[in-house]
Amino acid sequence: MPLMPFDIPPSSNLIGGDWICSDAKIQITDPSTGHPLTQIARGTAADIDAAVAAAQVARAGDWGRMTATERGRILTRIGQAVLDHTDTLARIEAQDVGKPLTQARADAVALARYMEFYGGAADKIMGETIPYLDGYTVYTLREPHGVTGHIIPWNYPMQIIGRSVGAALAMGNSCVLKPAEDACLTALAFAAIAQKAGLPAGALNVVTGLGSEAGAALASHPGVQHMSFTGSVRTGEAIQAAAAKNVIPVTLELGGKSPQIVFDDADLDRALPFLVNAGVQNAGQTCSASSRILVQRGVYDQVRARMVEAYNALRVGPALDDLNLGPLISARQTDIVTGFIAQGADLTIAAQGQIVTDATGHYVAPTLFADVPPDHVLAQDEIFGPVQVLIPFEDEAEALRIANGTAYGLVAAIWTRDGARQMRLARALHAGQVFINNYGAGGGVELPFGGVGKSGHGREKGFEALYGFSTLKTVAAWHG
């Protein structure tokens, strides 16, 4: 089966409904083998100019004049088309990103669900009337920004397209998407699917290329009215600075060092799968990965023993082998993660999973460190790999200090049967999402997602994303 069975010309960008081939190319490597996989277009500032212009034409034309109901119908059709191509999209994502097929398939289903959710929500965004002075009627309108720019990372291309581009389109914006150069094939495939499902030309434009070239051009483009970025803190800072020159809003979903806090009264049978899976899913390359496990001393030894057992059973291999973990995305990311593990030489490695392939891909064994001081680099910095640390604590106050003791604030979880403690900590934790006796709530398309501190600002998912991709207008009419 060909890698991209969607009639997409090689090394091309989608601009204004046309696939435009590029002479400049970037070689893409299969993370599972380290061998060349395909080539993508190396988009330029001129390509971004053309994409923004096409998006402006779409906003002024059929797409901009379309009713919210009809936009919703198109997004719903796109969702169904994604479901129809789930297996194909999963295989592309597995090869491009390196994630096991089961995880890649779940991502494709999640992308479809985003389209369904935002398709249904498109005509549900309403203004309000405001009681005011005698003789006035005052009301508000929610209107699209216009052209929105989207720079997405390589770890979850399909899911982040869904929660970012899906919400922007539902509000009536037209989009320019710059996927990460390391993994952009499903972004191109999605654009082809959306075209065939009836999305008008120019409503979605995709330009691949380097972040320092195409990405920088998009972030600073004067024709863009809103920027959305998911990725590293450093790049997020650069994008926000570039967008600030045009005085436009920016949604940033950045890094995380998310804790799970396990108290003595926790249901360990329920907790254990979440404790492990939330740290090693997608080989730990997840902004909301739970890389810190805080455990009360009364159950610390028991939790450690059970996590060691779970880690010893983990198997790492090629994406298409569909094991527990696949490879990391690149040799560079592998060097970063192994460098962090080396910085734990003074710590106790409680357990490691097993690499079960001779392939020359980018593999790192999942590694569990025990008895880690809260101020250690492994407990403070985002590793973005399959590394978790166990940190003991005495009481609720100490757990809260440790949990809030990093620069990040994306996700946190509380494991306890004590209802009062659940409520206290849910309020006191510095995090955009707090889960009680679960982690991730099954993905939660409907649940607003975003962080505080160095984890960013703005919210994706749910109706909050629609508000973020719109601007509020107040109309005050005097009628006497």
C-alpha positions as CSV (number, residue, x, y, z in Angstrom):
1,M,0.0,0.0,0.0
2,P,1.4,3.5,-0.9
3,L,2.3,5.6,2.1
4,M,0.0,8.5,1.0
5,P,-3.0,7.1,-1.0
6,F,-4.8,10.4,-1.3
7,D,-3.7,11.7,-4.7
8,I,-1.4,14.2,-3.1
9,P,1.5,15.2,-5.4
10,P,4.9,14.6,-3.8
11,S,6.5,17.5,-1.9
12,S,3.5,19.8,-2.3
13,N,1.6,22.3,-0.2
14,L,-2.2,22.9,-0.3
15,I,-2.8,26.6,-1.1
16,G,-6.2,27.9,-2.2
17,G,-7.5,24.4,-3.0
18,D,-4.5,23.5,-5.3
19,W,-1.6,21.2,-4.6
20,I,1.5,23.2,-5.4
21,C,4.7,21.2,-5.8
22,S,7.9,22.6,-4.3
23,D,11.4,22.4,-5.7
24,A,12.9,22.6,-2.2
25,K,12.4,19.5,-0.2
26,I,13.0,18.1,3.3
27,Q,13.9,14.4,3.8
28,I,11.7,12.7,6.4
29,T,13.0,9.7,8.4
30,D,11.0,6.7,9.7
31,P,11.6,6.8,13.5
32,S,11.2,3.0,13.7
33,T,14.1,2.3,11.3
34,G,16.1,5.5,11.0
35,H,15.8,5.1,7.2
36,P,14.4,7.7,4.8
37,L,10.6,7.6,4.6
38,T,9.6,10.3,2.2
39,Q,10.1,14.0,1.3
40,I,8.0,17.0,2.0
41,A,7.9,20.5,0.6
42,R,10.2,23.1,2.2
43,G,7.8,25.9,2.4
44,T,9.0,29.5,2.2
45,A,7.7,32.9,3.3
46,A,6.3,33.3,-0.2
47,D,4.3,30.1,0.2
48,I,2.9,31.5,3.5
49,D,2.0,34.8,1.8
50,A,0.1,32.8,-0.9
51,A,-1.6,30.7,1.8
52,V,-2.7,33.7,3.8
53,A,-4.0,35.4,0.6
54,A,-6.0,32.3,-0.3
55,A,-7.4,32.2,3.2
56,Q,-8.5,35.9,2.9
57,V,-10.2,35.1,-0.4
58,A,-12.1,32.2,1.2
59,R,-13.2,34.5,4.1
60,A,-14.5,37.1,1.7
61,G,-16.1,34.4,-0.5
62,D,-18.2,31.3,-0.1
63,W,-16.7,30.2,3.2
64,G,-17.2,33.5,4.9
65,R,-20.7,33.9,3.7
66,M,-21.7,30.4,4.7
67,T,-24.2,29.9,7.5
68,A,-23.0,28.3,10.7
69,T,-25.4,25.4,10.1
70,E,-23.8,24.6,6.8
71,R,-20.3,24.9,8.2
72,G,-21.3,22.4,10.8
73,R,-22.6,20.0,8.2
74,I,-19.3,20.2,6.3
75,L,-17.3,19.5,9.5
76,T,-19.6,16.6,10.3
77,R,-19.0,15.1,6.8
78,I,-15.3,15.5,7.3
79,G,-15.6,13.6,10.6
80,Q,-17.3,10.7,8.9
81,A,-14.7,10.7,6.1
82,V,-11.9,10.5,8.7
83,L,-13.6,7.5,10.2
84,D,-13.9,5.9,6.8
85,H,-10.1,6.3,6.5
86,T,-9.1,5.4,10.1
87,D,-6.9,2.5,9.2
88,T,-5.1,4.3,6.5
89,L,-4.5,7.4,8.7
90,A,-3.4,5.3,11.6
91,R,-0.8,3.5,9.4
92,I,0.6,6.8,8.1
93,E,0.7,8.3,11.6
94,A,2.5,5.2,13.0
95,Q,5.2,5.3,10.3
96,D,5.6,9.1,10.5
97,V,5.6,9.6,14.2
98,G,6.6,6.2,15.5
99,K,3.7,5.5,17.7
100,P,2.2,2.0,18.0
101,L,-0.7,1.4,15.6
102,T,-3.3,1.1,18.4
103,Q,-2.4,4.6,19.6
104,A,-2.4,6.0,16.1
105,R,-5.8,4.5,15.4
106,A,-7.1,6.1,18.6
107,D,-5.8,9.5,17.4
108,A,-7.6,9.1,14.1
109,V,-10.9,8.3,15.9
110,A,-10.2,11.4,18.1
111,L,-9.8,13.6,15.1
112,A,-13.1,12.4,13.8
113,R,-14.7,13.1,17.1
114,Y,-13.4,16.7,17.1
115,M,-14.9,17.2,13.7
116,E,-18.2,15.8,14.9
117,F,-18.2,17.9,18.1
118,Y,-17.4,21.1,16.4
119,G,-19.7,20.3,13.5
120,G,-22.5,20.0,16.0
121,A,-21.4,23.1,18.0
122,A,-21.0,25.5,15.0
123,D,-24.5,26.9,15.2
124,K,-24.7,26.8,19.0
125,I,-22.4,29.8,19.7
126,M,-24.7,32.7,20.7
127,G,-24.5,36.2,22.1
128,E,-26.5,37.7,24.9
129,T,-28.7,40.6,25.7
130,I,-27.5,43.0,28.4
131,P,-29.9,45.0,30.6
132,Y,-29.0,48.6,30.3
133,L,-30.3,52.1,30.3
134,D,-33.9,52.9,29.5
135,G,-34.3,53.4,25.7
136,Y,-31.4,51.1,24.8
137,T,-31.2,47.5,23.6
138,V,-27.7,46.0,24.0
139,Y,-26.5,42.7,22.7
140,T,-23.3,40.8,21.9
141,L,-22.2,38.9,18.8
142,R,-19.5,36.3,18.5
143,E,-17.6,36.7,15.2
144,P,-14.6,34.9,13.7
145,H,-11.2,36.6,13.9
146,G,-10.7,36.1,10.1
147,V,-7.5,34.2,9.2
148,T,-6.0,32.0,11.9
149,G,-2.5,30.6,11.9
150,H,-1.9,27.1,13.4
151,I,1.6,25.7,14.2
152,I,1.3,22.2,15.5
153,P,3.8,19.7,16.9
154,W,4.9,16.3,15.8
155,N,3.7,14.2,18.7
156,Y,-0.1,14.3,18.1
157,P,-0.7,15.8,14.7
158,M,-4.2,14.5,14.2
159,Q,-5.5,15.3,17.6
160,I,-4.1,18.8,17.6
161,I,-5.5,19.5,14.1
162,G,-8.9,18.4,15.5
163,R,-8.9,20.6,18.5
164,S,-7.3,23.6,16.9
165,V,-8.3,23.7,13.2
166,G,-11.6,22.1,13.9
167,A,-12.6,24.8,16.4
168,A,-11.4,27.6,14.2
169,L,-13.3,26.4,11.1
170,A,-16.5,25.9,13.2
171,M,-16.4,29.6,14.1
172,G,-16.0,30.6,10.4
173,N,-12.3,31.4,10.3
174,S,-10.1,30.3,7.4
175,C,-6.9,28.6,8.4
176,V,-3.3,28.4,7.5
177,L,-1.7,25.3,9.0
178,K,2.1,24.7,9.4
179,P,2.7,21.2,10.7
180,A,6.0,20.2,12.3
181,E,8.5,19.1,9.7
182,D,9.2,15.9,11.7
183,A,5.7,14.6,11.2
184,C,3.2,16.3,8.8
185,L,1.9,13.5,6.6
186,T,-1.5,13.1,8.3
187,A,-1.9,16.9,8.2
188,L,-1.7,16.7,4.4
189,A,-3.9,13.6,4.3
190,F,-6.5,15.3,6.4
191,A,-6.5,18.3,4.1
192,A,-7.1,16.0,1.1
193,I,-10.0,14.3,3.0
194,A,-11.5,17.6,4.0
195,Q,-11.4,18.8,0.4
196,K,-13.2,15.8,-0.9
197,A,-15.8,16.2,1.9
198,G,-16.7,19.6,0.6
199,L,-14.5,22.1,2.5
200,P,-14.3,25.1,0.2
201,A,-11.0,26.0,-1.4
202,G,-8.8,28.3,0.8
203,A,-10.7,27.5,4.0
204,L,-7.8,25.3,5.0
205,N,-4.3,25.8,3.6
206,V,-1.3,23.6,4.6
207,V,2.3,24.7,4.2
208,T,5.0,22.3,5.3
209,G,8.5,23.3,6.1
210,L,11.0,24.4,8.8
211,G,9.8,26.2,11.8
212,S,12.5,28.8,11.4
213,E,11.3,29.5,7.8
214,A,7.6,28.8,7.2
215,G,6.7,28.8,10.9
216,A,8.4,32.1,11.6
217,A,6.8,33.7,8.5
218,L,3.3,32.5,9.6
219,A,3.7,33.7,13.2
220,S,4.7,37.2,12.1
221,H,2.4,37.6,9.1
222,P,0.3,40.8,9.2
223,G,-2.6,39.1,7.4
224,V,-3.1,36.6,10.3
225,Q,-5.6,37.7,13.1
226,H,-5.0,34.9,15.6
227,M,-2.2,32.4,16.2
228,S,-2.4,29.0,17.8
229,F,0.7,27.1,18.8
230,T,1.4,23.8,20.6
231,G,5.0,22.9,21.4
232,S,8.0,23.9,23.5
233,V,8.2,26.9,25.8
234,R,11.1,28.5,23.9
235,T,9.3,28.3,20.6
236,G,6.1,29.5,22.2
237,E,7.9,32.6,23.5
238,A,9.2,33.4,20.0
239,I,5.8,33.0,18.4
240,Q,4.2,35.2,21.0
241,A,6.8,37.9,20.5
242,A,6.4,37.7,16.7
243,A,2.6,37.9,17.0
244,A,2.8,40.8,19.5
245,K,4.2,43.0,16.7
246,N,0.8,42.6,14.9
247,V,-1.1,42.9,18.2
248,I,-3.1,39.7,17.7
249,P,-4.2,37.1,20.3
250,V,-2.2,33.9,20.8
251,T,-3.2,30.5,22.2
252,L,-0.2,28.7,23.6
253,E,-0.2,25.1,24.8
254,L,3.3,24.4,26.0
255,G,5.1,22.0,28.2
256,G,4.2,20.2,31.4
257,K,5.6,18.4,34.4
258,S,2.3,17.0,35.5
259,P,2.0,15.3,38.9
260,Q,-0.2,12.4,40.1
261,I,-0.6,12.5,43.8
262,V,-1.3,9.2,45.5
263,F,-2.6,9.2,49.1
264,D,-2.6,6.3,51.6
265,D,-6.3,5.7,51.0
266,A,-6.2,5.6,47.2
267,D,-7.7,2.7,45.2
268,L,-4.3,1.4,43.9
269,D,-5.9,-1.2,41.7
270,R,-7.6,1.6,39.8
271,A,-4.7,4.0,40.0
272,L,-1.8,1.8,38.8
273,P,-2.7,1.6,35.1
274,F,-3.1,5.4,35.0
275,L,0.1,6.0,36.9
276,V,2.1,4.1,34.3
277,N,0.2,4.7,31.1
278,A,0.0,8.5,31.5
279,G,3.8,8.6,31.6
280,V,4.8,6.2,28.8
281,Q,2.0,6.7,26.3
282,N,3.4,7.9,22.9
283,A,6.9,7.1,24.4
284,G,6.4,9.9,26.9
285,Q,6.2,12.5,24.1
286,T,3.1,14.1,25.5
287,C,2.7,17.7,26.9
288,S,0.3,16.3,29.5
289,A,2.4,13.3,30.4
290,S,2.4,12.4,34.0
291,S,6.2,12.4,34.6
292,R,6.0,12.9,38.4
293,I,4.3,10.4,40.7
294,L,4.0,11.7,44.3
295,V,3.2,8.9,46.8
296,Q,2.4,9.2,50.5
297,R,4.9,7.2,52.5
298,G,2.3,4.8,53.9
299,V,1.8,3.2,50.4
300,Y,5.1,4.3,48.8
301,D,6.8,0.9,48.9
302,Q,3.6,-0.8,47.6
303,V,3.2,1.7,44.7
304,R,6.9,1.4,43.8
305,A,6.8,-2.4,43.7
306,R,3.7,-2.4,41.5
307,M,5.1,0.2,39.1
308,V,8.4,-1.8,38.9
309,E,6.4,-4.8,37.9
310,A,4.5,-2.8,35.3
311,Y,7.7,-1.3,33.9
312,N,9.4,-4.6,33.6
313,A,6.6,-5.8,31.4
314,L,6.8,-2.9,28.9
315,R,8.1,-3.7,25.5
316,V,9.5,-1.2,23.0
317,G,9.7,-1.8,19.2
318,P,8.7,-0.6,15.7
319,A,5.5,1.2,15.4
320,L,3.9,-1.3,13.1
321,D,4.6,-4.1,15.6
322,D,2.1,-2.4,17.9
323,L,3.9,-3.0,21.2
324,N,3.6,-0.9,24.4
325,L,5.9,1.8,23.1
326,G,7.4,2.8,19.8
327,P,10.5,4.8,19.1
328,L,11.1,8.5,19.8
329,I,10.5,10.9,16.9
330,S,14.2,11.6,16.0
331,A,17.8,11.1,16.8
332,R,17.9,14.6,18.3
333,Q,15.0,13.7,20.7
334,T,16.7,10.5,21.6
335,D,19.9,12.4,22.6
336,I,17.8,14.8,24.7
337,V,16.1,12.0,26.6
338,T,19.2,9.8,27.1
339,G,20.9,13.0,28.3
340,F,18.3,13.4,31.0
341,I,18.6,9.8,32.0
342,A,22.3,10.3,32.4
343,Q,21.7,13.2,34.7
344,G,20.0,10.7,37.0
345,A,23.2,8.7,37.6
346,D,23.1,9.8,41.2
347,L,19.6,8.4,41.6
348,T,18.0,4.9,41.8
349,I,16.7,3.4,38.6
350,A,13.9,1.2,40.0
351,A,13.0,-0.4,36.6
352,Q,13.3,-0.2,32.9
353,G,11.3,-1.7,30.1
354,Q,12.8,-3.7,27.3
355,I,13.7,-2.8,23.7
356,V,12.8,-5.9,21.7
357,T,14.1,-5.0,18.2
358,D,17.4,-4.9,16.4
359,A,16.1,-2.1,14.2
360,T,18.2,1.0,14.0
361,G,15.4,3.4,15.0
362,H,15.2,5.9,17.8
363,Y,14.6,3.7,20.8
364,V,14.8,4.5,24.5
365,A,13.8,2.0,27.2
366,P,11.1,3.5,29.6
367,T,12.8,4.3,32.8
368,L,11.4,4.6,36.3
369,F,13.5,6.5,39.0
370,A,12.7,6.1,42.7
371,D,13.2,8.3,45.7
372,V,13.8,11.4,43.6
373,P,14.3,14.8,45.4
374,P,11.6,17.3,44.3
375,D,14.3,19.8,43.2
376,H,16.3,17.4,41.1
377,V,16.4,18.2,37.3
378,L,14.4,15.0,36.5
379,A,11.6,16.3,38.8
380,Q,11.7,19.9,37.4
381,D,12.4,19.8,33.7
382,E,10.2,18.5,30.9
383,I,11.9,15.4,29.5
384,F,9.5,14.6,26.7
385,G,10.4,10.9,26.8
386,P,9.4,7.7,28.7
387,V,10.9,8.7,32.0
388,Q,9.0,8.9,35.3
389,V,10.1,9.8,38.8
390,L,8.7,8.5,42.2
391,I,8.7,11.2,44.9
392,P,7.6,10.3,48.5
393,F,5.7,12.8,50.7
394,E,4.4,12.8,54.3
395,D,1.2,14.8,54.3
396,E,-1.2,16.8,52.2
397,A,0.7,20.1,52.7
398,E,4.0,18.6,51.5
399,A,2.3,17.0,48.5
400,L,0.8,20.3,47.5
401,R,4.2,22.1,47.8
402,I,5.9,19.5,45.7
403,A,3.1,19.4,43.1
404,N,3.1,23.2,42.7
405,G,6.9,23.4,42.9
406,T,7.7,23.6,39.1
407,A,7.4,26.3,36.5
408,Y,4.6,24.3,34.7
409,G,0.9,23.9,35.4
410,L,-0.9,21.8,32.8
411,V,-2.5,18.7,34.3
412,A,-2.6,17.1,37.8
413,A,-4.3,14.1,39.3
414,I,-5.4,13.3,42.9
415,W,-5.9,9.7,44.1
416,T,-7.8,9.6,47.4
417,R,-11.2,8.5,48.7
418,D,-11.4,11.6,50.9
419,G,-13.9,13.9,49.3
420,A,-12.9,17.0,51.3
421,R,-9.3,16.5,50.4
422,Q,-10.3,16.1,46.7
423,M,-12.0,19.5,46.8
424,R,-9.2,21.2,48.7
425,L,-6.5,20.0,46.3
426,A,-8.5,20.6,43.2
427,R,-8.7,24.2,44.1
428,A,-5.1,24.6,45.4
429,L,-3.3,22.9,42.5
430,H,-1.7,25.1,39.9
431,A,-3.0,23.3,36.8
432,G,-5.4,23.9,33.9
433,Q,-6.9,20.5,34.4
434,V,-7.3,18.4,37.6
435,F,-8.4,14.8,37.6
436,I,-9.8,13.1,40.6
437,N,-9.3,9.3,40.7
438,N,-8.6,9.2,37.0
439,Y,-6.1,10.8,34.5
440,G,-7.1,12.3,31.2
441,A,-10.8,11.4,31.3
442,G,-10.5,9.4,28.1
443,G,-9.2,12.3,26.1
444,G,-12.1,14.6,26.7
445,V,-12.9,16.4,23.5
446,E,-15.5,18.3,25.4
447,L,-13.2,19.3,28.3
448,P,-11.4,22.7,28.1
449,F,-7.6,22.1,28.0
450,G,-4.7,24.4,28.6
451,G,-2.2,25.5,31.3
452,V,-0.9,28.1,33.6
453,G,2.6,29.3,34.1
454,K,5.1,28.0,31.6
455,S,2.4,25.6,30.3
456,G,0.9,28.5,28.4
457,H,-2.4,30.3,28.2
458,G,-5.7,30.1,26.4
459,R,-7.9,27.1,26.2
460,E,-8.5,24.4,23.5
461,K,-11.2,21.7,23.4
462,G,-14.9,22.1,24.2
463,F,-16.8,25.3,23.7
464,E,-14.0,27.4,25.3
465,A,-12.0,26.8,22.1
466,L,-14.8,28.3,20.0
467,Y,-14.8,31.4,22.2
468,G,-11.0,31.7,21.8
469,F,-11.4,31.5,18.0
470,S,-13.9,34.3,18.0
471,T,-14.0,38.0,19.0
472,L,-16.8,39.5,21.0
473,K,-18.7,42.5,19.6
474,T,-21.1,44.6,21.6
475,V,-24.0,46.4,19.9
476,A,-25.8,49.2,21.8
477,A,-28.9,50.4,20.0
478,W,-30.8,53.6,21.2
479,H,-34.4,53.6,20.2
480,G,-36.0,55.9,22.7
